């Protein structure tokens, strides 16, 4: 109560002063823009564009879309986010997991790559825009907290594996029938591996080797040569560009597309994105809704985590609800300019930050460069082998497989580790959308399970203090005829029977006990099921000749108990402010 | 920890002494059986049998089964429960809600009343037997606690309405097409009411009037005449028998079945139940599983609540897991003797208790009488009008509509009332099985929601004591440079961001604060998501020039924090046993 009102006052005060900048955060950096910010913004904008061109095309192919859609989704959404987003360094655009979700959601409704398929993806962007925008406006940003870290980590790792293996067909030049089940895909690839196209495999594996070298070794080697960060960062991040150029030259020069049947990207239309519209069809929206919800939540989670972690490094703040509004608006941008769902990407944002982006201008420069690319450079992508794009995706998602978190969580808390493993397994076994739902449900049920068997402690007095702690952990004084018992959980339907049974067992074993003091310091609420059980427990104790007392009942709990007449029932003189007060009254000090 | 081990010792000790009686509880009453118990047992057995004959047939019809199946389910299962059950007064047999669940689960698979339909119901009894028996053996009885009282109350009220309206077709003599949706049924009945059979309606409404009179007025009138309980109870409970006899005589005497087209029960086969077998077909079991789970849970809940409430009136104990074993075995009994799923019924158990049942022998006497009925009396039911059975069902379930609980819960706790209303609405809107699932999910989500925005209080010292309470509720002393803050909830994924935001806001508003003491008296665990957030919060506070301290950390929480190195990170000297110790150390007393 107290703190809520304090908060509200302070927030209301601040809000008044920045109502304009709250909804248009770019004004904050625009009015104070300094010339020295410009160098970082331009450099970062260029580097991210260099990463984004091949990634955008690759992720579009992962989503089952023509490659240019990935580029279209990398122009207007970036400008909109630059204007509305509260993070100054988040790089918005197509990302791997969202692309996979698009493929799963639209894959069963239309043929991959067809005009209908594209328009369904556009419709999905529209729905995601509505969901995220509305969630931001009605301030539901907190809802995403219901996805715990372990569940997200398990989901991301499993999705990375699914994405990686989905690229096998391009990497091997093998026509793998599309399937929902992960293990069928692996099985098919394993049994048909002899049917691979050897030239395609060579290009793919070569690209992977180059990308790994750029990602993991080149940067350090350049640093050892004494080169400055301003050169090391862009060079070491240009791996995707290098494999794209090399792969394209190779296929073009040796005519591998016709001579060795290497699959290539082919015609990519030139020119700015066309104006596009989603389907306005309620029954279709209903079909797409689960996918749209999954993209909205998962996309937002990825985006807000990287935005927060980067912002905290520079003491900047991101606002959860404004972020939802900005991402929603970015998805509207994607909808009307031929794109597909976008969000803030992890790796590109980190690069943007490291390359020195200072404001949202960096994003806009990236968008400008992608715009120039689609106008002038698309003919160059004709001979680009698909195996190269597959290699780019595989190397990008490989880093998402997160064994470290599992180890850490396992050591700290087995229940959290269990929800991580369940999510991981469920995503691989039953697919990514149902998988994350199962994981979220598992985390909630484990929480209920944990609170359903609360820790309870008999407490005694520590020395001459007024502190009362667990008799088994501390050297404390107790009193034979008074049992002081602390229940370490709120009392509610899932644990109320457990409490009753435990208390009755303990009292039955101690015939000398005449008074039971229930210490409520950890009881944050008592629901109506628990209240009923408590009433019957008190009656049962009474019949056994044990009087019931309570201490340390919190204000909000007490208010409720008073309102229903419970306090009058057990007698207001049986309720004490502290254990010590109870013990003094019962003659135990 | 402490209490678990204490319990285990005492339970193990007791268990040894009563291992035999634990699994065969009837031995307890059999070896001490006194002659004076016999009168009560016989009287109660007879009265329950008188109720059970019409109820058994009525509930079988409600389940879509031939009437004799209800009688078959009232013989062997009662004997088995009498041997294995821990309640001495529970009356097992067909009940309304389980019958409705059978109708819903089997109704879509076979034609009502057909041989296949009967065998599917028998298979359902078999699955329920397996589920309940196994749950009892592996001691999962506590699982049913996950259904909260408000959810159950909402479910029961809505199911009573669904059951009541499902009988309209018999009461009106109107062919209402069977439908899942409750409102369709009501709509059809309302628009076609002119097509009712007037004689049937008269018999039905007349029966309802007689039943109401017996149930609500006759008992008091007899008492006013000075008659003893031993006469009042059986007479006032014989309403169903009276309407059955009167209705049958009326139809037979006036030939209403042929002359006025009144629907009658017709041929009921004579003789003891045949030996029957369930289908052994895994894919069919999979189809029936959701219904079997619903019956197992809901049936057990109804049974255990009435068993517990009756047992506590006589200081007897029922054992949750043994009850599951006994009910499971009773359902096996139903499976192999032509019955359908059974459980302990509410109203019959209350009657059994009130009529003086002392031991499980009462149940066995009831079974014997039902056995004699199926051997000798079935020809008498030929002319029994179905409208009479419908009236019996309607009056029986009317008492289950529970407005009182809703009022009480509403006054005490709006969230509990919300879950009750959601369950009620969901059962009426989408059907009883999905409805109860939605209700259970709503209760869990409301719990998560509640814990996701924990109450927090800034605390200060009460007088000269060592007690620290909310500054807004008590007259306490605080200290400007030390902020002592109590968080009234365990820290876990759903509330961790809320905690971080709130703490940072409060500290930002108080530049004079140099130390923050997080009071952990209500923190019962810290999951790995919360640990991560806590680490970043400490860093942020440090940057703002605020030192972080903790007090009142419980043993189990402390163990975890130590294991992961967190305690070393923040410094063991920043953790205090009590708020008072922290305040003394920080120079605030």
Interface residues (C-beta under 8 A of the other chain):
Chain A: X1 X2 X3 X6 X7 X10 X11 X142 X145 X146 X147 X148 X149 X150 X312 X315 X320 X408 X409 X411 X412 X413 X415 X416 X443 X444 X445 X447 X448 X450 X451 X452 X454 X455 X456 X457 X458 X462 X465 X466 X467 X469 X470 X471 X472 X473 X488 X489 X490 X492 X493 X494 X495 X496 X497 X498 X502 X505 X506 X508 X509 X521 X522 X523 X524 X525 X527 X528 X529 X531 X532 X536 X540 X543 X552 X554 X555 X556 X560 X563 X564 X577 X578 X580 X581
Chain B: X1 X2 X3 X6 X7 X10 X11 X142 X145 X146 X147 X148 X149 X150 X312 X315 X320 X408 X409 X411 X412 X413 X415 X416 X443 X444 X445 X447 X448 X450 X451 X452 X454 X455 X456 X457 X458 X462 X465 X466 X467 X469 X470 X471 X472 X473 X488 X489 X490 X492 X493 X494 X495 X496 X497 X498 X502 X505 X506 X508 X509 X521 X522 X523 X524 X525 X527 X528 X529 X531 X532 X536 X540 X543 X552 X554 X555 X556 X560 X563 X564 X577 X578 X580 X581
